[in-house]
Amino acid sequence: MTEAELAAVLAALPEPVLVAGADRRIRIANPAASEMLGPGLIGQSAVMVIRHPEAVAAIEQALIPANTSPSEARLTLADRSGETSYRMVVQPLGPQTGLAGALISFRDIGHIEEAEQMRRDFVANVSHELRSPLTVLSGFVETLRGAARDDAAARESFLEIMQQEAQRMNRLVDDLLSLSRVEANERVRPRDPVVLGEVIDATLSALRQQIEESGVHVAREGDGHDQQVPGDRDQLLQVFHNLVENAIKYGGAGGRVGIAVAPLESMAGFSGPVVTVTVSDSGDGIDPLHLPRLTERFYRVDTHRSREMGGTGLGLAIVKHILNRHRGRLTASSTPGAGSRFTVVLPRS
């Protein structure tokens, strides 16, 4: 294969690839490599262009005469959008190719490392969430077997706390299973017709006891019975149950919870008509600093308060994944001291 033929083949590859001669100077750079490392690569020294100790060592190793074994390096390159990690493989070009030097390829492994970091964080967070109630349960069991064995009042108090902690673990496990089910079907778009008004009615019916106990006033604007979307009714019920329950919990006793349904003929990011459902409260609000991270797993604005109210830190993450499956969107806005607004956007067709 001639150098021109090799250049034509490499130009069709989506991954960045360079060919360096025995003198380390770049002889071929495909368009992906030029986009990653900049223009004007031909004729430059590969070790000067990359300038990464591990990568330079890999290139030098591959260019040792008679060496036929590839060498690898991991490097991180920065651009305007941030840093990206690459696995660089340097393959010596032997005499059979008719070319002297090495082929240098780059594979983006940033998403792999990000997924691995998410997995580690997830395991650490679950372990942390379970450790606290298990510690409480273990401590009370030990106390009930010892000093409080014959103390009826203490026993009753401890058993009540143990029940609360067991229920907290049950809620966490339920949410983890729910999140797993949603993620498993996230790429399959539901298409059954769902009337939003009926979903909201069912949500308020399920939360009636909490609404009455907290003394909040629920105000509806547009009942949504004339708004139909393609979806999974049970999952949409879960979305609005989470949002309305949060509004009740964090809106404060005797506060106001608003539910507004509004159809729109167009919205940026959607190809057709949509319907929005906004759930608002009159609570303390959320610092804008926290808004971008609210849908992260286990992220809490107020960890202690959230746990006291029975929150697992997974509710909004579940909402986000359900809406992703429905090709929808969740937006949040808040003014400290003036409540919060969570808006669900769903395509109507």
N, C-alpha and C positions, 0 to 999 in steps of 0.2 A: 504493500500500500504506500502510495506516495504521500508526501507531507500535505499536499493540497487535498487529496482524497480524505485523509484523516481529519483535516480541518473541517471539511464539509460534513463528515459524520458527527464530529463533536459539536458542531453548531446546532444540531438537531436535539441535543440532550438538554433536559430541563435543569440538570444540576451543573454547578460551576466546575469547569475542567480546564486545566492548563497542561501544556507540554513544554518542559524545560530541556534545553540541550545539555550536553556534557559540561559546558561552560557555565551552567546554571541560568543562562538567559532564556527568557520566555520566547518560544517560537510560535506557539498557538495559544489563543485564548478564546474560548467560545463566548457568545453574548452573555450567558449567565455569569461567567467569571468577570467579564467587564462591568456588569451591573453591580456585582458584589465588591470588587476591588478597585473599580474606577477605570476610566478609559486610558488608552495609550500604553497598554501592558507589553506589547510586542517589543522585544529588545531589552527590556528591563531585567534586572537580576531577580529571580524568584525569591531568594532569601531576603532581598532588600524590600520587595513589595509586601511580603507577609510579615516579616520582622517579629516572629514569635519564637522564643528559644526552642520549645519542643518541636515546633513545625520545621524550623531550620535544621535541627538535628535529624529529623526524619528525611528531609531532602538530601542532606549530606550522606546519610546512610545508604539511600537508594542509588546515589550516583557513584558509589564505590565501584571501580572496575570489576567485572565478573560477578557482581552481586545480582541475584535474580529474585530475592525475597522482598516482598512489599514491606513498607514500614508505615506506621500510623502515628497520628498525633491528634490531640484535642485542642482546639483553639477557640477563643471568643473574640468576635469582631463587633465593633460598635458602629452604629449608623444613627440617622435621625430618629428612628423609631425605637431605639434602645440597643440592647446587646443580644447577639445571637450566637449560640454554641454550634460548632461544626466538628464533625469527625473527618479528618483529612487522611486520605490514603495515598501513598506515593508508590507507584509501581514502576520498577525499572523497565526500560524498553530494550530488550535484548537484540542481538544481531539479526534474528529471524524477522524482525519488524522492518529492518532497513533503516531504522532511525536510532541515533544514540541519544541517551538522556533518560527522562522519566516522565510518566503521566501522573499528574497531581489532580485528584478529584476531591470535592468537598460535599459532605452530606449534612444537611441541617438536622441536628438532633435536639434543638431547643424544645420542641413540643414533647419529645420523649422525656427529657429531664424535667420539664414542667409537670408532666403527668406523674412521674415518679415522686416529685416533691409533694404534689397534691395527695398522693397515696400515703406518704409518710406523715403528712400533717393530719390526714383523716384518721389514721390509726392512732396517732398521738392524742387527738381531740376526743375520740371515742373512749380511749383508755382513761383520759382525765375525767370525762363526764361520768363514767361508771365507777371510778375509784372513790369519789366522795360519798355516794350513797352506800356503797359496799363497806366503806370504813365506818360509817354511822351504824349500819346494821350489825357489823361484827362487834363494835364496841358495846352496843346495847345488849346483844345476846350474852356477851361476857358478863356485863353488869347484872343482868337478870338471873344468871346462874350463880352469882356471888352475892354481893352486898344487898341487892334489891330483891332477893329471892322471896322474902316475906313481906315486902313493902307494897301493899295493894295499890296505893295512890301512885307511887313511882312506876310500878309495873304498867298501870293503865296509861300513864303519860308516855312511857317509852314505847309501848305497843302502837300508840297512835302515830308517833313520829316514825316508827319503823314502817307502818303502813304507807305513810306519805312518801317515804324514800323508795319503797317497793313500787308504788304507783309511778313515781318519777322515772324509774328504770324501765317500767313497762311502756311509758309514753315515748321514751328514747328509742327503745327497740321497735315500737310501732312506726315511728317516723323514719328510722333507718330502713325498715322493710318497704315502707311506702316510697321513699326516695329511690330505692333499688328498682322497684317495679316501674316507676316513672321513667328512669333512665333506660331501662331495658326496652321500652317501647317508644322512646323519644323520636326515633326516625320514622315511625309509622303515624301518619297524620290521620286523626279520627274524622269521620265524615257523617256521622249520624246527626240529624237535625235536633238542636237543643234550643228551647225557649228560655232566654235568660231570666225573664220575670219569674218563671217557675223555679229556677235554681235559687234565685234570691229569696223567694218565699220559703223554700225548704231550709235555706240557711238560717233565716230569722226564726223559723219554727224550732229548729234544733238548738238555737242559742237563747230561746225565750227565758229560761230560768236564769241564765247569767245576766241577761238584760234587766230582768226584774230585780234581781238581788243587787245589782250595781246602781240601779236607778237612772240609767242613761236614757235619753230620749232619742229614738231612731227616726230620722226624717228622710223620706224617700222623694226623689225628684225624677219622675218618669218611672213607671212600674216595670218596664222592660218586657211586658207580655206581648208586645208587637215586634220584638227583636229576636230573630232566630239566627243561630250560627251553627256551622258544622263543628261537632265536637264530641267529647266524651262527657256525658252528664255527671257521672260520679267524680271525675277529676275536676271539672269546673265547680262542682259543689265543694270540693276540698279547697280550691283556690279561694272562693268567697268566704268559706268558713274560717280559714286562716286569717284573712284580711279583716273581716268583721270582728272576730274574736280579739285580735290585736287591738282594734280600735276601742273595743269595750274595756279591755284590760288597761291600756295605757292612756285612754281618754279621761280617766278620773271618774270617781263616783259622782253621779248626778250630772254628768257632762252630756255632750251631744255627739251622735254618730250620724253622719250623712251618707246616703247611698244615691248617687246620681247616674242615670243611664242616658246616654246621648248617642244617636246615630250620626255618622259623618260620611259624606260621599267620597272623601279622599283624605289621605294623611301621608306625610313623607315616610317612605320606607315600605308602603303597602301599595299593591297594584290595583286595588279596588276599594269598594266601600267598607267601612269598619264600624264597630260600635264600641264605645268606651263606657266603662263602669268605674266611677270614682268613689272610693271609700275614704271618708275624712273623719277626723276626730277633733275634739277641742282640748286636748291634753297639753302637756308641757312642750311638745314638739321635739324635734331631733336636730342636733347640730349638723349643718350642711356637710361638715367634714366626714360624717359617718355614712351619708346617703349612698355613695358609690359601692360600699361594701356590705350593704344590708342583706343581699341575697347570697353572700358567702356562707358556706356551712359553718355552723357554730359561732358565727360572728354576732356579738351582742353589744348594744350601745351601753347598757347597764347590766353587767353580768349578774350581780347579786339580786337586783330587782326582778330580772327575767326568771331566774331560778325560783325565787320566792313565788312567782305567779305560775309556775309550772311549765315555763318555756324550755324547749330543748335546743333552741338555736338552729333548728332545721326547717322551720315553717316557711320562711320566705325562699329558701333554697328549693323546696318542693314546689312552691308557687312558680318560680322561675322556670324550672324544668317542664312543668305541665304546660305553661304558656309557650315554651319553645316547641313542644310537640304540636300545639295548636297554631303554630306560626304567628303567635301573638307577642305581646310586649308588656312589661311592667315598668312603670315610671313612678318615682317617688319625689315628693317635694315637701318641705317643712320650714316653718319659721319658729325658732325657739320661743316658747311662751304662747304660741298661737296655733298649736296643733299640727297634724300631719295629713298628707293627702297621698293615697296610693291609687294609681289609675291603671286599670287593665284595658288593653286594646286588643280586640279580636276581629279578624276578618269576617265579613258577613257572607262570603262566598268563596 
